[in-house]
Amino acid sequence: MFLSTLLSSFFDRIPYPDADGEKYYLYEELWTEYAENTLSSVFLYAALALALILTGIGIFVKLKRAESFIPFIKTSLTIAVTFAVTVIITMLAIGFAKISEKGYLQEKVLLLELIPPLVFGASVVLGSIACYVASFFSKKTYKITLFSSLSVMAAALLATVVCLAIYYSRAIAGDGYYDSEEYGKLNQVALYLSAAGLTVAAVAAAFALDRKNKFGFDSKCIALAGICVALSFALSYIKIFSMPQGGSVTLASLLPVMLFSYIYGTRKGLFVGLIYGMMQAMQNAYLIHPAQFFLDYPIAFAMAGFAGAFKNLRALDKLPQIKFALGAVAAGSLRFLSHVLSGVFAFGAYAVDAGNQNFWAYSTAYNSYVFIDIILVIAVGALLLSSRNFNRQVNRFTESKANAAPAAQSAPETEQ
């Protein structure tokens, strides 16, 4: 039973109406989709090649000229960030072309779904940059910039929720597909309760696990957060395979955000994961309801913060790979739960199309791809944490975090 459910969840073709068994694909192969898939493959091989080349050079430098290894790491990071920015700009451009090609800009109701996440994503990027620059000035400047940036982000988020609520009322409510008795009846109450319950539970758990750390961001922390989010966002475009109705297995895209969480703890990790999840809504998102938006994006990806849940487990101090793996499993499981709840209460129609009336079984099977993603993250993360040099750099961040804690409560000090 579970096997048939799993297979049906990956099904991307349905019968023609009134046709004898003939099937057709749900989505046409338009040129932008072809370009997106092709570029994703190109970037995949380019990323793997870049990783192998930099690793090889790094080993050579370490063996032949150890004193040059730290400068090499900084150069490698610059190359990686440049590559990430190239991927992001290219894939976003293709995404905008797809929106134009399919005529979405001419359908006013769809603008309620498409534009707000883009505006919010822009506010996050620009606000983060502004805060980082302000962190090099006075505490007062940083506070004003931080407050202003968070206010703009909050306003953009509120506008996104309002627009999605209007979109749901105009395009989804009683549409005969997502919201019907014959197909999946979208359950608004369950969606809101699921989103609220997971949010409260995640915040409470993060504070309980990380109660000794201060929730302050100095310039070094902001810089690392920005780099990790950028790398994760770029890697999320490099897909190993995509699911027919949303979701994909990527080249360990959550690894940078999870490593940030491992270094700085669950509270900061939860916040940075939330920001990353908001930005994910800019990338081929399918939004039909405000609570579904939260479950599939901000809440689901905020769970990456729990990658640092076992960082302070003293019994495993000599096994950082195990601590990271345990945290990654916890983070992946919570992300999986968030997607499953969204699938059950918002996308039951997909289960009916696949011939499965059990929404829980279908959603559980469909979203199982999350664990493939997490296995890749754990494999690469464990490899990195097996390196003494990498652990030394992680400890440097941890030590600077502890030393800067008192000052970080209010604002960061200028980096020298």
VMD Tcl script that draws the C-alpha trace (Angstrom):
set ca {
  {0.00 0.00 0.00}
  {2.73 2.43 0.96}
  {4.74 1.55 -2.17}
  {1.80 2.27 -4.46}
  {1.19 5.54 -2.62}
  {4.84 6.48 -2.98}
  {4.80 5.74 -6.71}
  {1.56 7.63 -7.27}
  {2.95 10.66 -5.43}
  {5.69 10.99 -8.07}
  {3.18 10.67 -10.94}
  {3.16 13.70 -13.22}
  {0.70 12.65 -15.94}
  {-3.07 12.26 -15.87}
  {-5.61 10.82 -18.37}
  {-7.20 13.00 -20.99}
  {-10.87 13.64 -20.23}
  {-13.06 11.31 -22.30}
  {-10.05 9.55 -23.79}
  {-9.30 5.84 -23.64}
  {-6.29 5.77 -21.37}
  {-4.37 8.45 -23.25}
  {-2.30 10.63 -20.96}
  {-0.76 14.05 -21.09}
  {1.69 16.03 -19.00}
  {0.25 18.55 -16.59}
  {2.72 21.24 -17.67}
  {3.91 22.09 -21.16}
  {7.61 22.14 -22.00}
  {7.97 25.82 -22.82}
  {11.31 27.38 -23.71}
  {11.87 28.99 -20.33}
  {11.32 25.65 -18.59}
  {13.80 24.03 -20.95}
  {16.29 26.85 -20.34}
  {15.78 26.59 -16.57}
  {16.35 22.82 -16.57}
  {19.38 23.10 -18.84}
  {21.00 25.86 -16.80}
  {20.29 23.94 -13.60}
  {22.24 20.98 -15.02}
  {25.07 23.25 -16.19}
  {25.34 24.89 -12.78}
  {25.22 21.47 -11.09}
  {28.28 20.21 -12.96}
  {30.00 23.59 -12.65}
  {29.48 23.57 -8.87}
  {30.82 20.03 -8.54}
  {33.83 20.86 -10.69}
  {34.50 24.05 -8.72}
  {34.28 22.16 -5.41}
  {36.71 19.48 -6.62}
  {39.19 22.01 -8.01}
  {39.18 24.18 -4.87}
  {39.47 21.11 -2.66}
  {42.45 19.82 -4.64}
  {44.18 23.20 -4.57}
  {43.44 23.52 -0.87}
  {45.07 20.17 -0.08}
  {48.12 21.14 -2.13}
  {48.44 24.54 -0.40}
  {48.02 22.97 3.03}
  {50.78 20.45 2.39}
  {53.24 22.72 0.60}
  {52.66 26.12 2.22}
  {50.51 25.92 5.34}
  {50.85 29.64 6.13}
  {48.98 30.44 2.89}
  {46.02 28.22 3.71}
  {43.88 30.85 5.48}
  {44.28 33.39 2.63}
  {43.36 30.58 0.23}
  {40.18 29.88 2.22}
  {39.19 33.54 1.99}
  {39.84 33.55 -1.75}
  {37.83 30.35 -2.18}
  {34.93 31.87 -0.25}
  {35.00 34.92 -2.52}
  {34.91 32.66 -5.59}
  {32.01 30.65 -4.11}
  {29.98 33.78 -3.33}
  {30.63 35.17 -6.82}
  {29.45 31.88 -8.33}
  {26.36 31.95 -6.07}
  {25.45 35.50 -7.12}
  {25.86 34.51 -10.79}
  {23.50 31.55 -10.32}
  {20.92 33.64 -8.46}
  {20.85 36.47 -11.02}
  {20.70 34.07 -13.97}
  {17.93 31.86 -12.54}
  {15.87 34.80 -11.31}
  {16.06 36.30 -14.81}
  {14.78 33.02 -16.26}
  {12.04 33.01 -13.63}
  {10.85 36.47 -14.62}
  {10.94 35.42 -18.27}
  {8.75 32.42 -17.42}
  {6.23 34.67 -15.70}
  {6.08 36.88 -18.78}
  {5.99 33.95 -21.22}
  {3.03 32.28 -19.57}
  {1.07 35.53 -19.55}
  {0.79 35.78 -15.78}
  {1.41 39.53 -15.89}
  {-1.80 39.93 -17.87}
  {-3.85 38.09 -15.24}
  {-4.38 40.63 -12.48}
  {-5.49 38.09 -9.91}
  {-2.17 36.23 -10.26}
  {-0.25 39.40 -9.45}
  {-1.56 39.02 -5.89}
  {0.35 35.73 -5.73}
  {3.49 36.69 -7.67}
  {4.45 40.25 -6.76}
  {4.26 40.34 -2.91}
  {6.85 37.54 -2.35}
  {9.23 39.27 -4.75}
  {8.82 42.59 -2.92}
  {9.33 40.88 0.41}
  {12.44 39.08 -0.84}
  {13.87 42.38 -2.08}
  {13.19 43.99 1.32}
  {15.06 41.14 3.05}
  {18.11 41.42 0.78}
  {18.32 45.22 0.89}
  {17.58 45.34 4.63}
  {20.32 42.81 5.38}
  {22.85 44.75 3.33}
  {21.86 48.00 5.06}
  {22.24 46.41 8.51}
  {25.64 45.00 7.64}
  {26.90 48.39 6.44}
  {25.41 50.13 9.50}
  {27.15 47.64 11.80}
  {30.45 49.37 11.00}
  {29.18 52.67 12.35}
  {27.79 53.67 15.74}
  {25.40 51.61 17.83}
  {22.71 54.23 17.31}
  {23.08 54.02 13.52}
  {22.86 50.25 13.67}
  {19.75 50.34 15.88}
  {17.96 52.80 13.62}
  {18.86 50.82 10.50}
  {17.85 47.52 12.10}
  {14.51 48.90 13.30}
  {13.80 50.48 9.91}
  {14.72 47.30 8.02}
  {12.63 45.06 10.26}
  {9.70 47.48 9.93}
  {9.88 47.37 6.14}
  {10.16 43.55 6.20}
  {7.17 43.29 8.55}
  {5.12 45.59 6.32}
  {6.08 43.56 3.23}
  {5.21 40.31 5.03}
  {1.83 41.70 6.12}
  {1.14 42.85 2.56}
  {2.02 39.36 1.31}
  {-0.42 37.74 3.74}
  {-3.21 40.20 2.85}
  {-2.65 39.73 -0.89}
  {-2.69 35.94 -0.53}
  {-5.91 36.14 1.47}
  {-7.49 38.21 -1.32}
  {-6.10 35.81 -3.94}
  {-7.61 32.85 -2.08}
  {-11.03 34.50 -1.85}
  {-11.04 35.44 -5.54}
  {-9.37 32.48 -7.24}
  {-9.34 29.46 -4.93}
  {-12.38 29.50 -2.62}
  {-15.03 27.23 -4.13}
  {-13.01 26.77 -7.32}
  {-14.13 23.18 -7.78}
  {-10.60 21.83 -7.49}
  {-8.56 22.85 -4.46}
  {-11.66 23.83 -2.53}
  {-14.41 21.37 -3.36}
  {-16.14 18.35 -1.92}
  {-15.26 16.18 -4.94}
  {-11.55 16.94 -4.73}
  {-9.56 18.10 -1.75}
  {-11.51 20.41 0.50}
  {-9.01 23.05 1.59}
  {-9.20 23.24 5.38}
  {-8.48 26.83 6.45}
  {-8.88 26.22 10.19}
  {-6.48 23.27 10.17}
  {-3.95 25.25 8.11}
  {-3.97 28.19 10.52}
  {-3.78 25.92 13.58}
  {-0.93 23.91 12.04}
  {1.06 27.03 11.18}
  {0.50 28.59 14.60}
  {1.21 25.36 16.48}
  {4.46 24.64 14.65}
  {5.62 28.24 15.09}
  {5.00 28.27 18.85}
  {6.58 24.83 19.32}
  {9.66 25.73 17.24}
  {10.27 29.04 19.02}
  {9.82 27.45 22.46}
  {12.16 24.58 21.60}
  {14.79 26.94 20.13}
  {14.85 29.10 23.27}
  {14.96 26.04 25.52}
  {17.87 24.49 23.60}
  {19.80 27.73 23.22}
  {18.92 29.66 26.36}
  {22.57 30.43 27.24}
  {23.29 32.30 24.00}
  {22.41 35.95 23.47}
  {20.27 36.89 20.48}
  {22.60 39.53 19.09}
  {24.07 39.94 15.60}
  {27.49 41.55 15.25}
  {28.99 42.41 11.87}
  {30.76 39.03 11.58}
  {27.53 37.18 12.33}
  {25.57 39.27 9.82}
  {28.22 38.69 7.17}
  {28.25 34.93 7.71}
  {24.43 34.82 7.73}
  {24.31 36.72 4.43}
  {26.91 34.46 2.83}
  {25.17 31.29 4.03}
  {21.74 32.45 2.83}
  {23.19 33.45 -0.55}
  {24.96 30.11 -0.97}
  {21.86 28.16 0.07}
  {19.65 30.18 -2.28}
  {22.05 29.60 -5.18}
  {22.35 25.87 -4.45}
  {18.54 25.58 -4.32}
  {18.53 26.36 -8.05}
  {20.93 23.48 -8.73}
  {18.46 20.60 -8.77}
  {19.23 16.92 -9.00}
  {15.57 16.23 -9.74}
  {12.27 18.08 -9.33}
  {8.93 16.85 -8.10}
  {5.94 17.25 -10.44}
  {3.90 19.41 -8.06}
  {6.60 21.39 -6.28}
  {9.71 20.57 -4.31}
  {13.05 19.21 -5.43}
  {16.22 17.45 -4.36}
  {19.06 19.94 -4.63}
  {22.83 19.98 -4.30}
  {22.75 20.12 -0.47}
  {21.17 23.58 -0.60}
  {20.33 23.68 3.10}
  {23.92 22.92 4.15}
  {25.16 26.55 4.45}
  {22.15 27.63 6.54}
  {22.45 24.51 8.70}
  {26.16 25.14 9.24}
  {25.33 28.68 10.35}
  {22.83 27.20 12.82}
  {25.43 24.73 14.04}
  {27.90 27.57 14.66}
  {25.57 30.17 16.18}
  {22.86 28.04 17.78}
  {19.18 27.34 17.26}
  {17.79 30.80 17.99}
  {19.88 32.63 15.40}
  {19.57 29.59 13.12}
  {15.79 29.66 13.34}
  {15.74 33.36 12.41}
  {18.16 32.99 9.49}
  {16.27 29.90 8.28}
  {13.07 31.95 8.41}
  {14.65 34.63 6.22}
  {15.86 31.96 3.81}
  {12.38 30.44 3.69}
  {10.88 33.81 2.84}
  {13.31 34.13 -0.05}
  {12.42 30.63 -1.24}
  {8.93 31.97 -1.94}
  {10.53 33.97 -4.77}
  {11.57 30.77 -6.53}
  {8.82 29.00 -8.50}
  {6.50 29.22 -5.51}
  {2.91 28.02 -5.72}
  {0.80 29.87 -3.19}
  {-2.93 29.50 -2.68}
  {-3.46 30.44 0.97}
  {-1.62 32.55 3.60}
  {-1.22 29.66 6.07}
  {-0.06 27.31 3.29}
  {2.55 29.94 2.37}
  {3.87 29.92 5.94}
  {3.92 26.12 6.20}
  {5.69 25.53 2.89}
  {8.22 28.35 3.10}
  {9.04 30.41 6.25}
  {8.15 27.74 8.81}
  {9.48 24.75 6.85}
  {12.88 26.29 6.15}
  {13.17 27.96 9.56}
  {13.43 24.42 10.92}
  {16.98 24.37 9.53}
  {17.83 26.21 12.74}
  {17.59 22.95 14.65}
  {20.78 21.74 12.95}
  {22.48 23.32 15.96}
  {20.28 21.59 18.52}
  {23.00 19.14 19.63}
  {26.01 21.48 19.34}
  {26.39 21.72 23.14}
  {26.10 17.97 23.77}
  {29.35 17.47 25.69}
  {29.31 13.69 25.39}
  {29.90 14.07 21.65}
  {32.50 16.85 21.71}
  {34.98 14.65 19.86}
  {32.36 13.71 17.24}
  {31.08 16.95 15.69}
  {29.90 14.97 12.66}
  {27.43 13.06 14.85}
  {26.21 16.25 16.54}
  {25.60 17.88 13.18}
  {23.94 14.74 11.76}
  {21.54 14.50 14.71}
  {20.64 18.16 14.35}
  {20.18 17.82 10.59}
  {17.83 14.85 11.08}
  {15.79 16.86 13.59}
  {15.68 19.86 11.26}
  {14.75 17.73 8.24}
  {12.03 15.89 10.15}
  {10.41 19.15 11.28}
  {10.60 20.56 7.76}
  {9.01 17.34 6.49}
  {6.18 17.69 9.02}
  {5.48 21.24 7.90}
  {5.25 20.20 4.23}
  {3.06 17.20 5.09}
  {0.56 19.38 6.96}
  {0.40 21.77 4.01}
  {-0.14 18.86 1.62}
  {-2.94 17.35 3.70}
  {-4.89 20.54 4.38}
  {-4.23 22.54 1.18}
  {-3.35 20.18 -1.67}
  {-5.59 17.18 -1.21}
  {-6.73 17.55 -4.82}
  {-3.34 16.26 -5.96}
  {-3.93 13.03 -4.07}
  {-7.31 12.60 -5.76}
  {-5.71 13.16 -9.18}
  {-3.23 10.39 -8.37}
  {-6.10 8.07 -7.41}
  {-5.43 8.18 -3.68}
  {-8.14 9.29 -1.28}
  {-5.88 9.11 1.77}
  {-4.44 12.63 1.95}
  {-2.12 11.78 4.84}
  {-0.59 8.78 3.06}
  {-0.16 10.70 -0.19}
  {1.36 13.79 1.42}
  {3.69 11.69 3.56}
  {4.91 9.75 0.54}
  {5.19 12.77 -1.75}
  {7.21 14.84 0.72}
  {9.58 11.97 1.49}
  {12.00 13.58 -0.99}
  {12.97 15.89 1.90}
  {14.95 13.06 3.49}
  {16.98 12.52 0.31}
  {17.90 16.19 0.54}
  {18.87 15.80 4.20}
  {21.02 12.71 3.51}
  {23.07 14.77 1.05}
  {23.40 17.60 3.58}
  {24.56 15.19 6.30}
  {27.07 13.51 3.97}
  {28.72 16.78 2.92}
  {28.45 18.30 6.40}
  {30.06 15.28 8.04}
  {32.87 15.41 5.48}
  {33.54 19.08 6.26}
  {33.39 18.53 10.02}
  {35.94 15.72 9.68}
  {38.49 18.35 8.75}
  {40.54 19.78 11.63}
  {40.97 23.06 9.77}
  {37.24 23.43 9.23}
  {36.53 22.68 12.91}
  {39.19 25.21 13.86}
  {37.37 27.88 11.85}
  {34.04 26.87 13.42}
  {35.59 27.21 16.88}
  {36.93 30.66 16.00}
  {33.38 31.81 15.26}
  {32.14 30.20 18.45}
  {34.84 31.90 20.55}
  {34.23 35.30 18.99}
  {30.51 34.81 19.57}
  {31.10 34.17 23.27}
  {33.44 37.15 23.63}
  {31.08 39.50 21.81}
  {27.92 38.38 23.64}
  {27.65 41.32 26.07}
  {28.07 43.91 23.33}
  {25.81 42.06 20.92}
  {22.77 42.50 23.13}
  {22.35 46.05 21.91}
  {24.42 46.42 18.73}
  {27.59 45.17 17.11}
  {30.95 46.76 17.59}
  {32.97 47.94 14.61}
  {35.18 45.19 13.22}
  {38.87 46.05 13.05}
}
mol new
graphics top color blue
foreach p $ca { graphics top sphere $p radius 0.5 }
foreach p [lrange $ca 0 end-1] q [lrange $ca 1 end] { graphics top cylinder $p $q radius 0.2 }
display resetview
